[in-house]
Protein backbone atom coordinates (compact mmCIF):
# COMPACT_ATOMS: atom_id res chain seq x y z
CA UNK A 1 0.00 0.00 0.00
CA UNK A 2 1.44 3.33 -1.05
CA UNK A 3 1.55 6.46 1.08
CA UNK A 4 -1.22 7.99 -1.03
CA UNK A 5 -3.41 4.90 -0.51
CA UNK A 6 -2.76 5.02 3.23
CA UNK A 7 -3.70 8.69 3.44
CA UNK A 8 -6.85 8.07 1.39
CA UNK A 9 -7.78 5.21 3.72
CA UNK A 10 -7.29 7.41 6.79
CA UNK A 11 -9.35 10.15 5.12
CA UNK A 12 -12.14 7.70 4.27
CA UNK A 13 -12.18 6.28 7.80
CA UNK A 14 -12.29 9.80 9.27
CA UNK A 15 -15.18 10.83 7.02
CA UNK A 16 -17.08 7.66 7.83
CA UNK A 17 -16.42 8.18 11.53
CA UNK A 18 -17.85 11.69 11.33
CA UNK A 19 -20.88 10.44 9.42
CA UNK A 20 -21.31 7.70 12.01
CA UNK A 21 -21.24 10.18 14.91
CA UNK A 22 -23.68 12.44 13.05
CA UNK A 23 -26.11 9.56 12.61
CA UNK A 24 -25.74 8.67 16.31
CA UNK A 25 -26.49 12.27 17.22
CA UNK A 26 -29.58 12.26 15.00
CA UNK A 27 -30.75 9.00 16.56
CA UNK A 28 -30.20 10.29 20.10
CA UNK A 29 -31.99 13.57 19.40
CA UNK A 30 -34.98 11.72 17.95
CA UNK A 31 -35.22 9.54 21.04
CA UNK A 32 -34.78 12.58 23.28
CA UNK A 33 -37.60 14.39 21.45
CA UNK A 34 -39.97 11.45 21.92
CA UNK A 35 -39.13 11.12 25.61
CA UNK A 36 -39.49 14.85 26.17
CA UNK A 37 -42.94 14.78 24.57
CA UNK A 38 -43.85 11.88 26.84
CA UNK A 39 -42.60 13.78 29.89
CA UNK A 40 -44.71 16.80 28.94
CA UNK A 41 -47.75 14.54 28.57
CA UNK A 42 -47.12 13.20 32.09
CA UNK A 43 -46.83 16.75 33.39
CA UNK A 44 -50.18 17.55 31.74
CA UNK A 45 -51.74 14.59 33.55
CA UNK A 46 -50.52 15.92 36.87
CA UNK A 47 -51.81 19.40 36.11
CA UNK A 48 -55.22 17.98 35.19
CA UNK A 49 -55.23 16.02 38.44
CA UNK A 50 -54.42 19.21 40.36
CA UNK A 51 -57.27 21.00 38.62
CA UNK A 52 -59.64 18.13 39.45
CA UNK A 53 -58.52 18.29 43.08
CA UNK A 54 -59.27 22.01 43.24
CA UNK A 55 -62.62 21.52 41.52
CA UNK A 56 -63.59 18.87 44.09
CA UNK A 57 -62.47 21.13 46.92
CA UNK A 58 -64.58 24.01 45.63
CA UNK A 59 -67.72 22.07 44.71
CA UNK A 60 -67.82 19.56 47.57
CA UNK A 61 -70.71 20.12 49.96
CA UNK A 62 -69.12 18.14 52.76
CA UNK A 63 -65.91 16.34 53.68
CA UNK A 64 -67.20 12.94 52.60
CA UNK A 65 -68.07 14.21 49.10
CA UNK A 66 -64.67 15.87 48.87
CA UNK A 67 -62.85 12.69 49.90
CA UNK A 68 -64.84 10.57 47.46
CA UNK A 69 -63.98 13.01 44.66
CA UNK A 70 -60.33 12.88 45.67
CA UNK A 71 -60.36 9.10 45.74
CA UNK A 72 -62.01 8.84 42.31
CA UNK A 73 -59.62 11.41 40.84
CA UNK A 74 -56.62 9.58 42.30
CA UNK A 75 -57.83 6.27 40.87
CA UNK A 76 -58.17 7.85 37.43
CA UNK A 77 -54.69 9.34 37.70
CA UNK A 78 -53.25 6.00 38.78
CA UNK A 79 -54.79 4.24 35.76
CA UNK A 80 -53.49 6.89 33.41
CA UNK A 81 -50.00 6.84 34.92
CA UNK A 82 -49.85 3.05 34.64
CA UNK A 83 -50.88 3.21 30.98
CA UNK A 84 -48.27 5.91 30.32
CA UNK A 85 -45.65 3.84 32.14
CA UNK A 86 -46.32 0.89 29.85
CA UNK A 87 -46.00 3.15 26.82
CA UNK A 88 -42.76 4.60 28.17
CA UNK A 89 -41.35 1.11 28.70
CA UNK A 90 -42.23 0.27 25.11
CA UNK A 91 -40.46 3.45 24.00
CA UNK A 92 -37.36 2.48 26.00
CA UNK A 93 -37.37 -0.94 24.38
CA UNK A 94 -37.68 0.67 20.95
CA UNK A 95 -34.79 3.03 21.75
CA UNK A 96 -32.68 0.05 22.82
CA UNK A 97 -33.47 -1.67 19.54
CA UNK A 98 -32.60 1.47 17.56
CA UNK A 99 -29.25 1.89 19.33
CA UNK A 100 -28.45 -1.80 18.91
CA UNK A 101 -29.27 -1.67 15.20
CA UNK A 102 -27.12 1.44 14.79
CA UNK A 103 -24.21 -0.16 16.64
CA UNK A 104 -24.37 -3.38 14.60
CA UNK A 105 -24.52 -1.44 11.34
CA UNK A 106 -21.55 0.73 12.33
CA UNK A 107 -19.55 -2.27 13.49
CA UNK A 108 -20.20 -4.07 10.20
CA UNK A 109 -19.11 -1.01 8.22
CA UNK A 110 -15.91 -0.58 10.25
CA UNK A 111 -15.12 -4.29 9.97
CA UNK A 112 -15.65 -4.16 6.21
CA UNK A 113 -13.50 -1.03 5.84
CA UNK A 114 -10.68 -2.48 7.93
CA UNK A 115 -10.75 -5.76 6.01
CA UNK A 116 -10.33 -3.82 2.77
CA UNK A 117 -7.63 -1.55 4.23
CA UNK A 118 -5.52 -4.23 5.89
CA UNK A 119 -4.30 -6.93 3.54
CA UNK A 120 -4.88 -10.51 4.65
CA UNK A 121 -1.93 -12.02 6.40
C-alpha positions as CSV (number, residue, x, y, z in Angstrom):
1,X,0.0,0.0,0.0
2,X,1.4,3.3,-1.1
3,X,1.6,6.5,1.1
4,X,-1.2,8.0,-1.0
5,X,-3.4,4.9,-0.5
6,X,-2.8,5.0,3.2
7,X,-3.7,8.7,3.4
8,X,-6.9,8.1,1.4
9,X,-7.8,5.2,3.7
10,X,-7.3,7.4,6.8
11,X,-9.4,10.2,5.1
12,X,-12.1,7.7,4.3
13,X,-12.2,6.3,7.8
14,X,-12.3,9.8,9.3
15,X,-15.2,10.8,7.0
16,X,-17.1,7.7,7.8
17,X,-16.4,8.2,11.5
18,X,-17.8,11.7,11.3
19,X,-20.9,10.4,9.4
20,X,-21.3,7.7,12.0
21,X,-21.2,10.2,14.9
22,X,-23.7,12.4,13.1
23,X,-26.1,9.6,12.6
24,X,-25.7,8.7,16.3
25,X,-26.5,12.3,17.2
26,X,-29.6,12.3,15.0
27,X,-30.8,9.0,16.6
28,X,-30.2,10.3,20.1
29,X,-32.0,13.6,19.4
30,X,-35.0,11.7,17.9
31,X,-35.2,9.5,21.0
32,X,-34.8,12.6,23.3
33,X,-37.6,14.4,21.5
34,X,-40.0,11.5,21.9
35,X,-39.1,11.1,25.6
36,X,-39.5,14.9,26.2
37,X,-42.9,14.8,24.6
38,X,-43.8,11.9,26.8
39,X,-42.6,13.8,29.9
40,X,-44.7,16.8,28.9
41,X,-47.8,14.5,28.6
42,X,-47.1,13.2,32.1
43,X,-46.8,16.8,33.4
44,X,-50.2,17.6,31.7
45,X,-51.7,14.6,33.5
46,X,-50.5,15.9,36.9
47,X,-51.8,19.4,36.1
48,X,-55.2,18.0,35.2
49,X,-55.2,16.0,38.4
50,X,-54.4,19.2,40.4
51,X,-57.3,21.0,38.6
52,X,-59.6,18.1,39.5
53,X,-58.5,18.3,43.1
54,X,-59.3,22.0,43.2
55,X,-62.6,21.5,41.5
56,X,-63.6,18.9,44.1
57,X,-62.5,21.1,46.9
58,X,-64.6,24.0,45.6
59,X,-67.7,22.1,44.7
60,X,-67.8,19.6,47.6
61,X,-70.7,20.1,50.0
62,X,-69.1,18.1,52.8
63,X,-65.9,16.3,53.7
64,X,-67.2,12.9,52.6
65,X,-68.1,14.2,49.1
66,X,-64.7,15.9,48.9
67,X,-62.8,12.7,49.9
68,X,-64.8,10.6,47.5
69,X,-64.0,13.0,44.7
70,X,-60.3,12.9,45.7
71,X,-60.4,9.1,45.7
72,X,-62.0,8.8,42.3
73,X,-59.6,11.4,40.8
74,X,-56.6,9.6,42.3
75,X,-57.8,6.3,40.9
76,X,-58.2,7.8,37.4
77,X,-54.7,9.3,37.7
78,X,-53.2,6.0,38.8
79,X,-54.8,4.2,35.8
80,X,-53.5,6.9,33.4
81,X,-50.0,6.8,34.9
82,X,-49.8,3.0,34.6
83,X,-50.9,3.2,31.0
84,X,-48.3,5.9,30.3
85,X,-45.6,3.8,32.1
86,X,-46.3,0.9,29.8
87,X,-46.0,3.2,26.8
88,X,-42.8,4.6,28.2
89,X,-41.4,1.1,28.7
90,X,-42.2,0.3,25.1
91,X,-40.5,3.4,24.0
92,X,-37.4,2.5,26.0
93,X,-37.4,-0.9,24.4
94,X,-37.7,0.7,21.0
95,X,-34.8,3.0,21.8
96,X,-32.7,0.0,22.8
97,X,-33.5,-1.7,19.5
98,X,-32.6,1.5,17.6
99,X,-29.2,1.9,19.3
100,X,-28.5,-1.8,18.9
101,X,-29.3,-1.7,15.2
102,X,-27.1,1.4,14.8
103,X,-24.2,-0.2,16.6
104,X,-24.4,-3.4,14.6
105,X,-24.5,-1.4,11.3
106,X,-21.6,0.7,12.3
107,X,-19.5,-2.3,13.5
108,X,-20.2,-4.1,10.2
109,X,-19.1,-1.0,8.2
110,X,-15.9,-0.6,10.2
111,X,-15.1,-4.3,10.0
112,X,-15.6,-4.2,6.2
113,X,-13.5,-1.0,5.8
114,X,-10.7,-2.5,7.9
115,X,-10.8,-5.8,6.0
116,X,-10.3,-3.8,2.8
117,X,-7.6,-1.6,4.2
118,X,-5.5,-4.2,5.9
119,X,-4.3,-6.9,3.5
120,X,-4.9,-10.5,4.6
121,X,-1.9,-12.0,6.4
